[in-house]
């Protein structure tokens, strides 16, 4: 069931409330009663659902009191694909040059429903996204982190040999948490199931999130393999 709300004045389409018996609808102050709940045709259901999730998640990121996360299952730790966390630099000289790389601030988090928890952080949304991620972190077993750059440092010096490429990668252990978001839209709570990838500082098998320097005669991928 959906509730359709005009944000500017908090009014919702409402069918005639008994004892009235006219077959018509009007706008009324949103009160989340059954007279304001609508079933949408299958042809537009998914589009409406995606819009609702995106709106609720954006609101949740700004005000975490409007949402909550509950984990039902969690996978064993696994290693995410190795990712580049710096620009790729080429030493076009005849001497080895030490180059200071500044790794990008990444979260490593992904999720399966419509909104994005943030693959990278920027100054404008960092606090909002971080507070949303912390809700999930609190429900996940393991040593988690929101910002690996703060944990591992923000620079790394790599000695790049002549005529070689240099860059920095970050292999991360992670876990997948499956559960549900509960969004509360002015007294109309609803849930959305999600599976979220959560980076770990380390895993029980000895894996850890560490910066890894790469120098190769050619650049084909972040891991430096052919």
C-alpha positions in Angstrom: 0.0 0.0 0.0 1.2 3.5 -0.8 0.5 6.9 0.7 0.8 9.8 -1.8 1.8 13.0 0.0 2.3 16.6 -1.2 5.3 17.6 0.8 4.7 21.4 0.6 1.4 21.3 2.5 1.3 17.7 3.9 -1.9 16.9 2.2 -2.8 13.4 0.8 -5.4 12.1 -1.7 -8.3 10.8 0.5 -11.3 8.7 -0.4 -14.7 9.7 1.0 -14.8 8.9 4.7 -17.9 7.2 6.1 -20.7 8.0 6.7 -20.2 9.8 3.4 -20.9 7.5 0.4 -19.9 9.5 -2.6 -17.4 7.8 -4.9 -14.9 10.6 -5.1 -11.6 11.6 -3.6 -10.3 14.9 -2.3 -7.1 16.1 -0.6 -7.0 16.2 3.2 -4.4 16.6 5.9 -2.3 13.4 5.9 -3.2 11.2 8.8 -2.1 7.7 7.5 -5.5 6.2 7.9 -6.8 3.5 5.5 -8.6 6.1 3.5 -5.3 7.5 2.4 -3.7 4.2 1.4 -3.6 3.3 -2.3 -2.8 0.2 -4.3 -1.0 1.0 -7.5 -1.2 -0.9 -10.9 1.6 -3.4 -11.5 2.9 -1.4 -14.5 3.9 1.5 -12.2 4.5 -0.3 -8.9 8.3 -0.6 -9.2 8.8 3.0 -10.3 6.7 4.2 -7.4 8.6 1.9 -5.0 12.0 3.2 -6.2 10.9 6.8 -5.8 9.7 6.0 -2.2 12.9 4.3 -1.2 15.1 7.1 -2.7 13.0 9.8 -0.9 12.9 8.0 2.4 16.7 7.2 2.3 17.6 10.8 1.5 15.5 11.9 4.4 17.0 9.2 6.6 20.5 10.4 5.8 19.6 13.9 6.9 17.6 12.8 10.0 18.3 9.3 11.3 15.4 9.5 13.7 13.2 8.8 10.7 14.7 5.3 10.0 16.3 2.3 11.6 18.2 -0.8 10.4 17.9 -4.3 11.6 20.2 -7.2 10.5 18.7 -10.6 10.1 21.7 -12.5 8.6 25.4 -11.9 8.0 27.9 -13.7 5.8 31.4 -14.8 6.8 34.1 -12.3 5.9 35.3 -12.3 2.3 37.7 -10.1 0.3 36.4 -7.4 -2.0 37.9 -7.0 -5.4 41.1 -4.9 -5.2 40.3 -1.3 -6.0 42.5 1.6 -7.0 42.5 4.3 -4.4 44.9 6.8 -6.1 45.6 8.2 -9.5 47.8 6.1 -11.7 51.2 7.9 -12.2 53.8 7.2 -14.9 57.5 7.8 -14.2 58.8 8.9 -17.7 62.4 9.5 -16.5 65.6 7.4 -16.2 65.6 7.6 -12.4 63.5 6.0 -9.6 61.3 8.7 -8.1 59.6 8.5 -4.7 56.0 9.8 -5.3 53.6 10.7 -2.5 50.1 9.3 -3.2 47.1 10.7 -1.4 44.5 7.8 -1.4 40.9 8.8 -2.0 38.4 8.6 0.9 36.3 5.5 0.2 33.7 3.7 2.2 33.5 0.4 0.2 29.8 0.1 1.0 27.2 -0.9 -1.5 23.6 -2.0 -1.1 20.9 -3.6 -3.2 17.9 -1.3 -3.1 17.4 2.0 -4.9 19.6 4.4 -2.9 23.3 4.5 -2.5 25.0 4.5 0.9 28.0 6.2 -0.7 31.0 4.7 -2.4 33.0 7.9 -1.8 32.6 10.7 0.7 32.6 14.4 0.0 32.6 17.3 2.3 28.9 18.2 1.7 27.4 14.8 2.5 30.1 13.2 4.7 28.4 13.7 8.0 25.0 12.6 6.7 26.2 9.5 5.0 28.4 8.5 7.9 25.5 8.7 10.4 23.4 6.4 8.1 26.3 3.9 7.8 26.8 3.9 11.5 23.2 2.6 12.0 24.2 -0.4 9.9 27.6 -0.8 11.6 25.9 -1.0 15.0 24.0 -4.1 13.8 27.0 -5.9 12.2 29.4 -8.3 14.0 33.1 -7.5 13.4 35.5 -4.6 13.4 33.9 -2.2 11.0 34.9 1.3 9.8 33.2 4.2 8.1 36.3 5.9 6.7 39.4 3.7 6.1 41.5 6.8 5.2 41.1 7.9 8.8 42.1 4.4 10.0 45.1 3.8 7.6 46.4 7.3 7.0 46.0 9.7 4.1 49.4 9.5 2.3 51.7 6.7 1.0 55.1 7.2 -0.6 55.9 4.8 -3.4 59.3 4.6 -5.2 58.3 4.2 -8.8 61.1 2.8 -11.1 62.0 4.4 -14.4 59.4 3.9 -17.2 56.9 2.3 -14.9 53.5 3.1 -13.7 52.8 3.5 -10.0 49.5 3.5 -8.0 48.0 2.4 -4.7 45.3 -0.2 -4.2 43.2 -1.3 -1.2 42.1 -4.9 -0.8 39.4 -4.9 1.9 37.8 -7.7 3.9 34.0 -7.3 4.1 30.8 -8.9 5.1 27.3 -8.8 3.6 24.5 -8.0 6.0 20.9 -8.7 5.0 18.1 -7.1 6.9 15.5 -4.3 6.6 15.2 -0.6 6.8 12.2 0.8 8.6 11.2 4.2 7.3 8.8 6.4 9.3 7.0 8.9 7.1 5.0 11.1 9.6 3.4 8.1 11.3 3.2 5.8 8.3 6.1 3.3 8.9 7.1 0.8 6.2 10.0 -1.5 5.6 12.4 -2.2 2.7 14.6 -5.3 2.6 18.2 -4.7 1.7 21.6 -6.4 1.5 24.5 -4.2 2.4 28.2 -4.8 1.9 30.1 -3.5 5.0 33.9 -3.2 5.0 35.9 -4.6 7.9 39.2 -3.5 9.3 40.1 -7.1 9.7 38.5 -10.6 9.5 38.8 -13.6 11.8 41.0 -15.4 9.3 43.8 -12.8 9.5 42.9 -10.6 6.5 43.1 -6.9 7.0 42.4 -3.6 5.1 45.9 -2.4 4.1 47.2 0.0 1.4 49.2 -1.9 -1.2 51.7 -0.1 -3.5 52.0 -1.2 -7.2 54.6 -0.5 -9.8 54.4 -2.1 -13.2 55.8 -1.5 -16.7 52.2 -1.4 -17.9 48.8 -0.7 -16.3 46.0 -3.2 -17.1 44.0 -3.2 -13.9 44.2 -2.1 -10.3 45.5 -5.4 -9.0 48.4 -5.2 -11.5 47.7 -8.6 -13.1 47.8 -9.3 -16.8 
